[in-house]
Structure formats: structure tokens, C-alpha cells
């Protein structure tokens, strides 16, 4: 890859090829419950400084962070029944970006009509599955994908957000890299626990297959064969910027070219004895990436280990110096598909995985290796008999293995939901 090609994949500002492509998709960037006690939240997405707000009518807005008057920071503004008011001179802006009020200007010159000519940047925002999603692209906007797990019942859901100081594409390439699990999470994970001399089962065979909503990766490891669900079904590099494993999503959302948001959505099915379970509110919490005491990257949890690999490549990886191997076939497929999609939108078409049909969006099915366990559930006795290689649904977990820093109240709510 040359420098220009690397820039194509990594730059997401407006007007860049990848920036224009990524703006065709709804991007999750916050949790609904984050706004329970907030009126405003400063947001940076794909190089743009914005402010999210929830007005007194309960409606969300996502607008330019700077006021059109004298560029004051609207994240310090205050909400009204409709819109967000600047705390500097009281100008009020609606979710569509239009200026609704200019208190003194309208008093001094009621006939000027100046406010009617002023509009600031604004983007659509929609709540779905406990997440807040932004659409920053051209109209008509597609539908927010209603992925199958978003329709599931009898589960405990939590949303976890981390700010990772590297380019989003490093995170997304991890979504199509099955072999790293053997080394980063299994072998290195055992070393981190002081287990010297033990090794994880090796990968014997991997394959990649493009599907409607992404690229599936499949694998066979020592001790397994092609009858295993991870070969028959596998997991999904979900288009354009997520990993889907069957019971959780990991979205890699560009903050700018040097930073990304890791937005995780995690579903844990309650035992059948706990049905019906109705979760009233989906908690959203922030996970740190660096140890405050040592300054080192945190390595104790699965996704934190991934972050170590991503940031280790630099803020923006220099792919002109890489040497790809056979295990990287999926990465090559993904890069080629992105280049193809960039050409498609340049010609006015829709890129891969855009959903516009409401019927299709009632429930968008994805490849799920443990669908029956996640949908139908398992009894407590059955959960006790599951072996690690069989437990693809994550049933029976008492600890959250993915990210560090789970708040005690979330842990207790999860344990209560599971009946522990």
C-alpha cells in the first residue's frame, strides 16, 4: 500500500473519500442513559465538533458546537422546550439548525428578520436499542439498522464506551482477523496470568465469505473440525465499522483521524428460570484504556488487549511498511470492498449494507453461531454442563470479561438479572 492509499482508508473528514462513505451510515456515538442527567454533551465525530442536547420536550438535537453569533461554545448552553439556547447572548437554535430567537436583536429591530437567515450545521440523531445514532450524510437518510439482537427479549444489555487514541481503521481491521484471538487473547492472556509453558489450540484453517451485511470469518482450531459452529457460521465483520460476534457488537466510530470511539453493545441472556425479564433501562458506562498509576495500557480484559495492538501501530498506522500474510486475506477483502464502495457513491449509488426497506428493517438477521441459546435461553442446570468451547452465548458468566471498570451498580444489576 502506498501513502495515498493509506490516506484514503484513514481520513474521515468531510470531503474525503472515506469520510463521504462513512457519512452514508448511521453511527452510534452515545448511550441514551448518558443524557438522563445531562442537558448537553460535547461530541466530536469524524473531525467535526458538535453538541448533543436533549430539550425539555425530550427531543434530541445534534448541532454545531459553535454559536453563529460570536462562536461561543454551545455545549455550555441550556435547553428550552424546543432547542438549545446559547448562554452568551441567548440565541436559540432548533434541532434543524435554524435560529429560533435572537432576544436583543428582535427587541432592537423587530422587523429585521435576521434570525430567519441564520442556520448552523445540524445532523439527525435517533435513539435505538439504548444507543444514540447520528446521521451526517446526504438525504434521503437510510434506516437505522434494526439488527436482530436489538429485537431479543429476556436479556440484560449494557453499553460500554471507550476513547481509543488511534485511527478507526486499525480497530476495524481487527474485526476481520481471527488468528489474533489465538495469540493476543489466549496465549498472551495466559502469560499475563503467569502461566508459562501453556499454549492455546492453534488455528488449522480459516476462511472468509462476503455476505449482505459484512464479511464472515470462519475458523477451525486444534481439537475441532468443520462441524463446529465457528466454521459453519463464524463471526461477522459488520459493515462498515463494527464486529459482531453473536451476542455483542463492537463499533469503531471515528472521532477524527487520530482517535476513535469504541462503542460496545452487549447482550446477556437470562436463564429460563428468570423469564420473563424486562430490562427497564440500559446502562451505559465508560471504560478507561490506560492505567492511571503506571501510565501503561490496560491489558486485563479482552477488548483492552485489542486496544494495545491498535495503539501500538501508532495513531495512524503506516501501512506502507507492513508485510501481509495468508491470515490477512480478510483484511485484503475488506480494503478492496471499501474502495469499491467509494466508487459506487461517487457515481450516486448506495454502498454495501444500506437499509431503506422498512419491511426488511423489522428484524435484520445476521449469522449467529449460538442463535438458539440466545433466543430460547438455557436452564441453569444446562448452563452448568457447558464446556468453554461450547459456550458461544456466554451463558453463566459472573464477571464481565470484555472491558475494565464496570461500575458496581451495573454489576449488581446484572447479577440480579441472572439470579446469582
Secondary structure, DSSP 8 states (H G I E B T S, - for coil): --HHHHHHHH--STTSHHHHHHTTS-EEEEEGGGGSS-SEEEEEETTEEEEEEE-TTS-EEEEESB-TTT--BGGG-EE-SSSEE-TTT--EE-TTSBEEE-HHHHHH-TT--GGGG-B--EEEEEEETTEEEEE-S-SS------BGGGG--SEEEEEEEEEESS-HHHHHHHTT-THHIIIIIIIHHHHHTT--S-----EEEEEEEEETTEEEEEEEETT--TTSHHHHT-EEEETTTEEE-SSEEEEEEESSSS-EEEEEEEEEE--GGG-S---S--EEEE--SB-TTT-SB--SSHHHHHHHHHHHT-SS--GGG----GGGHHHHHHHHHHHHHHHHHHTT---TT----TTGGG-B----TTHHHHHH---HHHHHH--GGG-TT-TT--S--SSS---HHHHHHHHHHHT-
